[in-house]
Amino acid sequence: MKSLKNKYYFWRQKKRYRKFKNCSLPCPFWDKRRDTFEWVYYDENRQNGYDIQTSLYEALGNVSSSGVTYHYEALMYGRNDPEEKDAKYQMIESHCHSFDEVVGCVYRYPETFYIPENCLEEYSKQELRCLKKMQSYLKAIGLPDEKESSEITALNEKWKKIDDKKRKNLKDYFFLLSYSKRWEKLREKENLKRYANEKSLLYSAYYPLYTDKKGIAEAYLNGQKDYILNRKYSFDKKTQVGKRYMVVNPDNEYCGTLEVISEEFIPFKKLKAEMVDYKLAGYKTFLEYQEHLYHEYREDGKIFKEEFTEDSLLIYLKVKVLEKF
């Protein structure tokens, strides 16, 4: 039965892709029936004759024998040494051949994913910042490393025990035939539980608060800086009281959360030195800080075609700390 299913599968596949028989380079293909996008080209060395990829990077990489390697470490089930008797959960070095795969590894092992110092050069600065921010977010929502459940472990052990038997009875064959469906059902159940994250749902309504100078994120979370200062635009109609933020430090890490507890509208010319921590912002004098703000708000206003003068309003928000990560 399984052999017939495989033959039918390959027959359907050949029929679907036969129009690409003369394509020696990846050709874009949108399959309306399956609602999928792929890159396809003919390769006589493959079992079905076609290379089919969802990623152009993979497809063109196969044609040109090109690719990249990203090394990382994580707490995974396996052996660090071939001589180790039993596999176990331990820090193991592994690698990927696309950045998308690396992101997948961060998603699977947010608690322990780590890039060794001697492998950092394999990543760009932009990639490192992106991965750090993703990992810090997953830690903030409490997503644990992916581990095999006791139910799947028991199912796998039973499969191995039966598969190793020299003589199998009817019950054994029935189990081997049903194993895949039972495994997939268990995995789906665990995935649905893993990705139904309450904190992620909560934080989806929060706004990122980026801090570009060292020490500002910490100042927010230790209460030294308890305000947010913004320019008021004509389209700012709703109150910001109750608005919540996730604080992001200059290293692109989520550090904690804040909530706006009050708001005040102040003409720019009435902003006082005691209302702001201009030294924390990196300025020696309040006048220097004022000049910076005036220039920044005036330039930003050009995007929305709104002028900024000394009579223009600022929004002065008082905030309180909700959480520290």
Residue, then its C-alpha position, 0 to 999 in steps of 0.5 A: m500500500k505504501s509503495l503504491k502511495n509513493k508511486y502515485y505521489f511521484w506521478r502527480q509531481k511529475k505531471r505538475y512540473r513537466k512544463f519545467k522540463n526545459c528549465s535549467l534555472p529556477c523558474p517562479f511557479w505559483d500553483k493556484r490549486r495548492d495556493t503555494f509559490e515555488w522555484v522549480y527547475y529540472d535536474e536529471n540527477r534527482q529522483n523525481g527529476y526536479d528541484i523544488q524550493t520555496s526559497l530562491y536562495e536554496a534553488l539558486g544555491n543548488v544550481s551554483s553550488s553556493g551557500v553560507t554557514y552559520h554556527y551556533e550552540a543550544l541545549m539539544y538532545g544528542r551526543n557531543d562525542p561519537e563515543e558517548k554511550d547515550a544521547k542526552y540534553q546538553m549544549i551542542e554545536s550545530h550549524c545552518h545554511s540560511f538565515d531563515e534556518v537560524v531564526g528557526c533555531v532561535y525560535r526552538y531554543p530561545e533559552t539557550f541559543y548562543i553564538p560562540e565568539n569564534c563564529l560571530e564573523e559568520y553573521s553580519k551586524q544587522e543579523l546579530r542585532c535582529l537575532k538578539k532582539m528576537q531572542s530577548y522577546l521570546k525570553a520576555i514572553g517566557l517561551p521555553d526551549e523545545k523539548e521532546s515530550s514524555e508521550i512522544t519519547a514513549l511512542n518513539e521508544k515503542w516504535k524502536k522496540i517493535d521495529d527491532k523485533k525479528r518476529k512481529n505479530l499482527k498487533d506490531y504491524f498495526f502499530l507500525l502503520s499507525y505510528s506516523k499519524r499518532w506521532e503527528k497528532l501528538r506533535e500538533k497538540e504540543n505545538l498548539k499548546r506551545y504557541a498559544n502564549e498568553k504574554s505574547l497576546l498581551y504584549s501585542a498591544y504594547y508599543p516598542l520604546y527604543t532607547d538609543k543612548k546607553g543607560i536610558a533603558e535602565a533609568y526607565l526601569n529603576g525609576q530615575k526617568d519617569y517621563i516620555l516627551n513627544r511632540k503633539y501633532s494635529f492627528d493626536k486626538k486620543t489620550q495616551v493614558g493607559k498606553r503601554y510600552m516595551v522598553v528596548n535598550p541600545d543592544n536591541e534587547y527587551c528590558g521591561t514594560l511601562e504604562v502611561i499614568s498621566e499626560e500633560f500638554i506643554p508649549f515648547k517655550k514653557l518646558k523647564a529644566e527640572m522637568v527633564d533629565y537632559k544630562l542623561a540624554g547626553y547634553k551638558t546644558f538645558l539650553e543645548y538640549q532645548e536646541h536639539l529638541y527644537h531642531e528635531y521636532r521641526e524636521d520631523g514635522k516636515i514629514f507631516k507638513e506641520e510647522f513647529t514653533e515655540d508655541s507648539l505643544l509637547i506631550y509630557l507623559k508620566v510613566k510607571v514600571l510594570e515589569k523588568f525582564 
